[in-house]
């Protein structure tokens, strides 16, 4: 698990970003964008969401993110943590519903810091970060 100060995060990627305004993949991406972060979506089905660029996978991102947030089913999160390690990404946030024990164990084994059982949007507000 990680001790995260969101003021030290600049670039974020949301795996599972969605155009559907009712889905958390959309809400998390927009929350981070409006919070002042350089945000990217990761979704092979679209190339942008309301002006936020989207990419098919982590390896395609133009910058390595300081933090990857998963908003996908647990079995996809398992694949994402492996992809993150290959891309040199050191922090993963597993949104509620996307976390799984296998992904957490992989993070621990690989030295990737991770967070689970907490919502990034709530955490950001609790830290008073945003509107940069």
Rosetta constraint file for C-alpha pairs under 8 A:
AtomPair CA 1 CA 113 HARMONIC 5.81 0.50
AtomPair CA 1 CA 114 HARMONIC 4.87 0.50
AtomPair CA 1 CA 115 HARMONIC 5.28 0.50
AtomPair CA 1 CA 116 HARMONIC 7.67 0.50
AtomPair CA 2 CA 113 HARMONIC 5.20 0.50
AtomPair CA 2 CA 114 HARMONIC 5.40 0.50
AtomPair CA 2 CA 115 HARMONIC 5.90 0.50
AtomPair CA 5 CA 9 HARMONIC 7.39 0.50
AtomPair CA 5 CA 127 HARMONIC 7.84 0.50
AtomPair CA 6 CA 124 HARMONIC 6.91 0.50
AtomPair CA 6 CA 127 HARMONIC 7.45 0.50
AtomPair CA 6 CA 129 HARMONIC 6.76 0.50
AtomPair CA 7 CA 129 HARMONIC 6.49 0.50
AtomPair CA 9 CA 37 HARMONIC 7.74 0.50
AtomPair CA 9 CA 66 HARMONIC 5.80 0.50
AtomPair CA 9 CA 67 HARMONIC 7.07 0.50
AtomPair CA 10 CA 37 HARMONIC 5.49 0.50
AtomPair CA 10 CA 38 HARMONIC 6.02 0.50
AtomPair CA 10 CA 65 HARMONIC 7.81 0.50
AtomPair CA 10 CA 66 HARMONIC 6.57 0.50
AtomPair CA 11 CA 37 HARMONIC 6.02 0.50
AtomPair CA 11 CA 38 HARMONIC 4.73 0.50
AtomPair CA 11 CA 39 HARMONIC 5.93 0.50
AtomPair CA 11 CA 40 HARMONIC 7.95 0.50
AtomPair CA 11 CA 63 HARMONIC 7.69 0.50
AtomPair CA 11 CA 64 HARMONIC 7.46 0.50
AtomPair CA 11 CA 65 HARMONIC 4.72 0.50
AtomPair CA 11 CA 66 HARMONIC 5.33 0.50
AtomPair CA 11 CA 67 HARMONIC 6.78 0.50
AtomPair CA 12 CA 32 HARMONIC 7.90 0.50
AtomPair CA 12 CA 37 HARMONIC 6.80 0.50
AtomPair CA 12 CA 38 HARMONIC 6.25 0.50
AtomPair CA 12 CA 39 HARMONIC 4.92 0.50
AtomPair CA 12 CA 40 HARMONIC 6.33 0.50
AtomPair CA 12 CA 65 HARMONIC 4.99 0.50
AtomPair CA 12 CA 66 HARMONIC 5.95 0.50
AtomPair CA 12 CA 67 HARMONIC 4.98 0.50
AtomPair CA 12 CA 68 HARMONIC 5.77 0.50
AtomPair CA 12 CA 69 HARMONIC 7.44 0.50
AtomPair CA 13 CA 39 HARMONIC 5.74 0.50
AtomPair CA 13 CA 40 HARMONIC 4.68 0.50
AtomPair CA 13 CA 41 HARMONIC 5.64 0.50
AtomPair CA 13 CA 42 HARMONIC 6.67 0.50
AtomPair CA 13 CA 65 HARMONIC 6.08 0.50
AtomPair CA 13 CA 67 HARMONIC 6.56 0.50
AtomPair CA 13 CA 68 HARMONIC 4.84 0.50
AtomPair CA 13 CA 69 HARMONIC 6.18 0.50
AtomPair CA 14 CA 25 HARMONIC 7.18 0.50
AtomPair CA 14 CA 28 HARMONIC 7.46 0.50
AtomPair CA 14 CA 29 HARMONIC 6.15 0.50
AtomPair CA 14 CA 39 HARMONIC 7.56 0.50
AtomPair CA 14 CA 40 HARMONIC 6.32 0.50
AtomPair CA 14 CA 41 HARMONIC 4.95 0.50
AtomPair CA 14 CA 42 HARMONIC 5.81 0.50
AtomPair CA 14 CA 68 HARMONIC 5.97 0.50
AtomPair CA 14 CA 69 HARMONIC 4.83 0.50
AtomPair CA 14 CA 70 HARMONIC 6.03 0.50
AtomPair CA 14 CA 71 HARMONIC 7.05 0.50
AtomPair CA 15 CA 25 HARMONIC 7.66 0.50
AtomPair CA 15 CA 41 HARMONIC 6.21 0.50
AtomPair CA 15 CA 42 HARMONIC 4.55 0.50
AtomPair CA 15 CA 43 HARMONIC 6.53 0.50
AtomPair CA 15 CA 68 HARMONIC 7.10 0.50
AtomPair CA 15 CA 69 HARMONIC 6.06 0.50
AtomPair CA 15 CA 70 HARMONIC 4.90 0.50
AtomPair CA 15 CA 71 HARMONIC 5.94 0.50
AtomPair CA 15 CA 72 HARMONIC 6.93 0.50
AtomPair CA 16 CA 25 HARMONIC 5.37 0.50
AtomPair CA 16 CA 41 HARMONIC 7.31 0.50
AtomPair CA 16 CA 42 HARMONIC 6.01 0.50
AtomPair CA 16 CA 43 HARMONIC 5.75 0.50
AtomPair CA 16 CA 70 HARMONIC 6.43 0.50
AtomPair CA 16 CA 71 HARMONIC 4.97 0.50
AtomPair CA 16 CA 72 HARMONIC 5.29 0.50
AtomPair CA 17 CA 24 HARMONIC 7.92 0.50
AtomPair CA 17 CA 25 HARMONIC 4.13 0.50
AtomPair CA 17 CA 26 HARMONIC 5.49 0.50
AtomPair CA 17 CA 28 HARMONIC 7.85 0.50
AtomPair CA 17 CA 29 HARMONIC 6.37 0.50
AtomPair CA 17 CA 41 HARMONIC 5.12 0.50
AtomPair CA 17 CA 42 HARMONIC 5.89 0.50
AtomPair CA 17 CA 43 HARMONIC 5.97 0.50
AtomPair CA 17 CA 54 HARMONIC 7.96 0.50
AtomPair CA 17 CA 71 HARMONIC 7.20 0.50
AtomPair CA 18 CA 23 HARMONIC 6.78 0.50
AtomPair CA 18 CA 24 HARMONIC 7.81 0.50
AtomPair CA 18 CA 25 HARMONIC 4.93 0.50
AtomPair CA 18 CA 26 HARMONIC 4.73 0.50
AtomPair CA 18 CA 43 HARMONIC 7.39 0.50
AtomPair CA 18 CA 49 HARMONIC 7.29 0.50
AtomPair CA 19 CA 26 HARMONIC 5.97 0.50
AtomPair CA 19 CA 49 HARMONIC 5.78 0.50
AtomPair CA 19 CA 50 HARMONIC 7.99 0.50
AtomPair CA 20 CA 26 HARMONIC 6.23 0.50
AtomPair CA 21 CA 26 HARMONIC 5.55 0.50
AtomPair CA 21 CA 27 HARMONIC 6.73 0.50
AtomPair CA 22 CA 26 HARMONIC 7.24 0.50
AtomPair CA 22 CA 27 HARMONIC 7.53 0.50
AtomPair CA 23 CA 27 HARMONIC 6.51 0.50
AtomPair CA 24 CA 28 HARMONIC 5.77 0.50
AtomPair CA 24 CA 71 HARMONIC 6.88 0.50
AtomPair CA 25 CA 29 HARMONIC 6.27 0.50
AtomPair CA 25 CA 71 HARMONIC 5.61 0.50
AtomPair CA 26 CA 30 HARMONIC 6.15 0.50
AtomPair CA 27 CA 31 HARMONIC 5.94 0.50
AtomPair CA 28 CA 32 HARMONIC 6.21 0.50
AtomPair CA 28 CA 120 HARMONIC 7.56 0.50
AtomPair CA 28 CA 121 HARMONIC 6.62 0.50
AtomPair CA 29 CA 33 HARMONIC 6.18 0.50
AtomPair CA 29 CA 39 HARMONIC 6.99 0.50
AtomPair CA 29 CA 40 HARMONIC 7.66 0.50
AtomPair CA 29 CA 41 HARMONIC 6.94 0.50
AtomPair CA 30 CA 34 HARMONIC 5.97 0.50
AtomPair CA 31 CA 35 HARMONIC 5.96 0.50
AtomPair CA 31 CA 121 HARMONIC 6.75 0.50
AtomPair CA 32 CA 36 HARMONIC 6.56 0.50
AtomPair CA 32 CA 37 HARMONIC 5.71 0.50
AtomPair CA 32 CA 39 HARMONIC 6.62 0.50
AtomPair CA 32 CA 121 HARMONIC 7.79 0.50
AtomPair CA 33 CA 37 HARMONIC 5.35 0.50
AtomPair CA 33 CA 38 HARMONIC 6.65 0.50
AtomPair CA 33 CA 39 HARMONIC 5.64 0.50
AtomPair CA 33 CA 52 HARMONIC 7.92 0.50
AtomPair CA 34 CA 130 HARMONIC 7.40 0.50
AtomPair CA 34 CA 131 HARMONIC 6.53 0.50
AtomPair CA 35 CA 129 HARMONIC 7.14 0.50
AtomPair CA 35 CA 130 HARMONIC 3.95 0.50
AtomPair CA 35 CA 131 HARMONIC 4.69 0.50
AtomPair CA 35 CA 132 HARMONIC 6.49 0.50
AtomPair CA 36 CA 130 HARMONIC 5.86 0.50
AtomPair CA 36 CA 131 HARMONIC 5.24 0.50
AtomPair CA 36 CA 132 HARMONIC 4.71 0.50
AtomPair CA 37 CA 132 HARMONIC 7.73 0.50
AtomPair CA 39 CA 52 HARMONIC 6.90 0.50
AtomPair CA 40 CA 52 HARMONIC 6.14 0.50
AtomPair CA 40 CA 53 HARMONIC 5.59 0.50
AtomPair CA 40 CA 54 HARMONIC 5.73 0.50
AtomPair CA 40 CA 55 HARMONIC 7.56 0.50
AtomPair CA 40 CA 61 HARMONIC 7.69 0.50
AtomPair CA 41 CA 48 HARMONIC 7.48 0.50
AtomPair CA 41 CA 49 HARMONIC 7.66 0.50
AtomPair CA 41 CA 52 HARMONIC 6.89 0.50
AtomPair CA 41 CA 53 HARMONIC 6.18 0.50
AtomPair CA 41 CA 54 HARMONIC 4.23 0.50
AtomPair CA 41 CA 55 HARMONIC 6.28 0.50
AtomPair CA 42 CA 54 HARMONIC 5.26 0.50
AtomPair CA 42 CA 55 HARMONIC 4.88 0.50
AtomPair CA 42 CA 56 HARMONIC 5.63 0.50
AtomPair CA 42 CA 57 HARMONIC 5.68 0.50
AtomPair CA 42 CA 58 HARMONIC 6.87 0.50
AtomPair CA 43 CA 47 HARMONIC 7.76 0.50
AtomPair CA 43 CA 54 HARMONIC 6.21 0.50
AtomPair CA 43 CA 55 HARMONIC 5.91 0.50
AtomPair CA 43 CA 56 HARMONIC 5.09 0.50
AtomPair CA 43 CA 57 HARMONIC 6.91 0.50
AtomPair CA 44 CA 54 HARMONIC 7.81 0.50
AtomPair CA 44 CA 55 HARMONIC 6.23 0.50
AtomPair CA 44 CA 56 HARMONIC 3.74 0.50
AtomPair CA 44 CA 57 HARMONIC 6.90 0.50
AtomPair CA 45 CA 56 HARMONIC 7.34 0.50
AtomPair CA 46 CA 54 HARMONIC 6.32 0.50
AtomPair CA 46 CA 55 HARMONIC 7.49 0.50
AtomPair CA 46 CA 56 HARMONIC 7.91 0.50
AtomPair CA 47 CA 53 HARMONIC 5.94 0.50
AtomPair CA 47 CA 54 HARMONIC 4.55 0.50
AtomPair CA 47 CA 55 HARMONIC 6.09 0.50
AtomPair CA 48 CA 52 HARMONIC 5.27 0.50
AtomPair CA 48 CA 53 HARMONIC 4.30 0.50
AtomPair CA 48 CA 54 HARMONIC 4.76 0.50
AtomPair CA 49 CA 53 HARMONIC 6.55 0.50
AtomPair CA 49 CA 54 HARMONIC 6.99 0.50
AtomPair CA 55 CA 60 HARMONIC 6.05 0.50
AtomPair CA 55 CA 61 HARMONIC 6.26 0.50
AtomPair CA 56 CA 60 HARMONIC 6.68 0.50
AtomPair CA 57 CA 61 HARMONIC 7.19 0.50
AtomPair CA 58 CA 83 HARMONIC 6.89 0.50
AtomPair CA 58 CA 84 HARMONIC 6.83 0.50
AtomPair CA 58 CA 87 HARMONIC 7.02 0.50
AtomPair CA 59 CA 83 HARMONIC 7.67 0.50
AtomPair CA 59 CA 87 HARMONIC 6.04 0.50
AtomPair CA 64 CA 87 HARMONIC 7.56 0.50
AtomPair CA 64 CA 88 HARMONIC 7.77 0.50
AtomPair CA 64 CA 89 HARMONIC 6.88 0.50
AtomPair CA 65 CA 89 HARMONIC 6.79 0.50
AtomPair CA 66 CA 89 HARMONIC 6.97 0.50
AtomPair CA 66 CA 90 HARMONIC 7.22 0.50
AtomPair CA 66 CA 91 HARMONIC 6.63 0.50
AtomPair CA 67 CA 89 HARMONIC 7.39 0.50
AtomPair CA 67 CA 90 HARMONIC 7.35 0.50
AtomPair CA 67 CA 91 HARMONIC 4.99 0.50
AtomPair CA 67 CA 92 HARMONIC 5.79 0.50
AtomPair CA 67 CA 93 HARMONIC 7.15 0.50
AtomPair CA 68 CA 89 HARMONIC 7.76 0.50
AtomPair CA 68 CA 91 HARMONIC 6.34 0.50
AtomPair CA 68 CA 92 HARMONIC 4.85 0.50
AtomPair CA 68 CA 93 HARMONIC 6.08 0.50
AtomPair CA 69 CA 92 HARMONIC 5.84 0.50
AtomPair CA 69 CA 93 HARMONIC 4.58 0.50
AtomPair CA 69 CA 94 HARMONIC 5.91 0.50
AtomPair CA 69 CA 95 HARMONIC 6.78 0.50
AtomPair CA 70 CA 77 HARMONIC 6.44 0.50
AtomPair CA 70 CA 80 HARMONIC 7.85 0.50
AtomPair CA 70 CA 92 HARMONIC 7.44 0.50
AtomPair CA 70 CA 93 HARMONIC 6.24 0.50
AtomPair CA 70 CA 94 HARMONIC 5.02 0.50
AtomPair CA 70 CA 95 HARMONIC 5.86 0.50
AtomPair CA 70 CA 98 HARMONIC 6.34 0.50
AtomPair CA 71 CA 94 HARMONIC 7.04 0.50
AtomPair CA 71 CA 95 HARMONIC 5.72 0.50
AtomPair CA 71 CA 96 HARMONIC 7.97 0.50
AtomPair CA 71 CA 97 HARMONIC 7.58 0.50
AtomPair CA 71 CA 98 HARMONIC 5.72 0.50
AtomPair CA 72 CA 76 HARMONIC 6.09 0.50
AtomPair CA 72 CA 77 HARMONIC 6.38 0.50
AtomPair CA 72 CA 97 HARMONIC 7.65 0.50
AtomPair CA 72 CA 98 HARMONIC 5.24 0.50
AtomPair CA 73 CA 77 HARMONIC 6.47 0.50
AtomPair CA 73 CA 97 HARMONIC 6.80 0.50
AtomPair CA 73 CA 98 HARMONIC 4.94 0.50
AtomPair CA 73 CA 99 HARMONIC 7.88 0.50
AtomPair CA 74 CA 78 HARMONIC 6.51 0.50
AtomPair CA 74 CA 97 HARMONIC 7.02 0.50
AtomPair CA 74 CA 98 HARMONIC 4.51 0.50
AtomPair CA 74 CA 99 HARMONIC 5.43 0.50
AtomPair CA 74 CA 100 HARMONIC 5.39 0.50
AtomPair CA 75 CA 79 HARMONIC 7.01 0.50
AtomPair CA 75 CA 100 HARMONIC 7.71 0.50
AtomPair CA 76 CA 80 HARMONIC 6.26 0.50
AtomPair CA 77 CA 81 HARMONIC 6.26 0.50
AtomPair CA 77 CA 94 HARMONIC 7.65 0.50
AtomPair CA 77 CA 98 HARMONIC 6.30 0.50
AtomPair CA 77 CA 99 HARMONIC 6.84 0.50
AtomPair CA 77 CA 100 HARMONIC 7.46 0.50
AtomPair CA 77 CA 103 HARMONIC 6.47 0.50
AtomPair CA 78 CA 82 HARMONIC 6.83 0.50
AtomPair CA 78 CA 100 HARMONIC 7.51 0.50
AtomPair CA 78 CA 102 HARMONIC 6.60 0.50
AtomPair CA 78 CA 103 HARMONIC 4.68 0.50
AtomPair CA 79 CA 83 HARMONIC 6.29 0.50
AtomPair CA 80 CA 84 HARMONIC 5.95 0.50
AtomPair CA 81 CA 85 HARMONIC 6.22 0.50
AtomPair CA 81 CA 92 HARMONIC 7.44 0.50
AtomPair CA 81 CA 103 HARMONIC 6.40 0.50
AtomPair CA 81 CA 106 HARMONIC 7.32 0.50
AtomPair CA 81 CA 107 HARMONIC 6.83 0.50
AtomPair CA 82 CA 86 HARMONIC 6.44 0.50
AtomPair CA 82 CA 106 HARMONIC 7.81 0.50
AtomPair CA 83 CA 87 HARMONIC 6.27 0.50
AtomPair CA 84 CA 88 HARMONIC 6.23 0.50
AtomPair CA 84 CA 89 HARMONIC 5.04 0.50
AtomPair CA 84 CA 90 HARMONIC 7.53 0.50
AtomPair CA 85 CA 89 HARMONIC 5.68 0.50
AtomPair CA 85 CA 90 HARMONIC 7.19 0.50
AtomPair CA 85 CA 110 HARMONIC 7.37 0.50
AtomPair CA 85 CA 112 HARMONIC 7.44 0.50
AtomPair CA 89 CA 112 HARMONIC 7.58 0.50
AtomPair CA 90 CA 111 HARMONIC 7.54 0.50
AtomPair CA 90 CA 112 HARMONIC 4.83 0.50
AtomPair CA 90 CA 113 HARMONIC 6.00 0.50
AtomPair CA 91 CA 112 HARMONIC 5.72 0.50
AtomPair CA 91 CA 113 HARMONIC 4.75 0.50
AtomPair CA 91 CA 114 HARMONIC 5.58 0.50
AtomPair CA 92 CA 112 HARMONIC 7.21 0.50
AtomPair CA 92 CA 113 HARMONIC 6.35 0.50
AtomPair CA 92 CA 114 HARMONIC 4.67 0.50
AtomPair CA 92 CA 115 HARMONIC 6.50 0.50
AtomPair CA 93 CA 114 HARMONIC 5.55 0.50
AtomPair CA 93 CA 115 HARMONIC 4.76 0.50
AtomPair CA 93 CA 116 HARMONIC 6.24 0.50
AtomPair CA 93 CA 120 HARMONIC 7.51 0.50
AtomPair CA 94 CA 98 HARMONIC 5.65 0.50
AtomPair CA 94 CA 99 HARMONIC 5.00 0.50
AtomPair CA 94 CA 114 HARMONIC 7.35 0.50
AtomPair CA 94 CA 115 HARMONIC 6.00 0.50
AtomPair CA 94 CA 116 HARMONIC 4.97 0.50
AtomPair CA 94 CA 117 HARMONIC 7.46 0.50
AtomPair CA 94 CA 118 HARMONIC 7.95 0.50
AtomPair CA 95 CA 99 HARMONIC 6.48 0.50
AtomPair CA 95 CA 116 HARMONIC 6.36 0.50
AtomPair CA 95 CA 117 HARMONIC 6.89 0.50
AtomPair CA 95 CA 118 HARMONIC 6.44 0.50
AtomPair CA 95 CA 119 HARMONIC 5.64 0.50
AtomPair CA 95 CA 120 HARMONIC 6.98 0.50
AtomPair CA 96 CA 116 HARMONIC 6.85 0.50
AtomPair CA 96 CA 117 HARMONIC 5.45 0.50
AtomPair CA 96 CA 118 HARMONIC 6.24 0.50
AtomPair CA 96 CA 119 HARMONIC 6.44 0.50
AtomPair CA 99 CA 103 HARMONIC 7.18 0.50
AtomPair CA 99 CA 104 HARMONIC 7.61 0.50
AtomPair CA 99 CA 116 HARMONIC 6.16 0.50
AtomPair CA 99 CA 117 HARMONIC 7.46 0.50
AtomPair CA 100 CA 104 HARMONIC 6.38 0.50
AtomPair CA 101 CA 105 HARMONIC 6.04 0.50
AtomPair CA 102 CA 106 HARMONIC 6.15 0.50
AtomPair CA 103 CA 107 HARMONIC 6.19 0.50
AtomPair CA 104 CA 108 HARMONIC 6.27 0.50
AtomPair CA 104 CA 114 HARMONIC 7.20 0.50
AtomPair CA 105 CA 109 HARMONIC 6.14 0.50
AtomPair CA 106 CA 110 HARMONIC 5.99 0.50
AtomPair CA 107 CA 111 HARMONIC 5.87 0.50
AtomPair CA 107 CA 112 HARMONIC 4.65 0.50
AtomPair CA 107 CA 113 HARMONIC 6.61 0.50
AtomPair CA 107 CA 114 HARMONIC 6.84 0.50
AtomPair CA 108 CA 112 HARMONIC 6.14 0.50
AtomPair CA 108 CA 113 HARMONIC 7.29 0.50
AtomPair CA 118 CA 122 HARMONIC 7.78 0.50
AtomPair CA 118 CA 123 HARMONIC 7.32 0.50
AtomPair CA 119 CA 123 HARMONIC 6.16 0.50
AtomPair CA 120 CA 124 HARMONIC 5.95 0.50
AtomPair CA 121 CA 125 HARMONIC 6.48 0.50
AtomPair CA 122 CA 126 HARMONIC 6.19 0.50
AtomPair CA 123 CA 127 HARMONIC 6.22 0.50
AtomPair CA 124 CA 128 HARMONIC 6.22 0.50
AtomPair CA 124 CA 129 HARMONIC 5.50 0.50
AtomPair CA 124 CA 130 HARMONIC 7.32 0.50
AtomPair CA 125 CA 129 HARMONIC 6.14 0.50
AtomPair CA 125 CA 130 HARMONIC 7.70 0.50
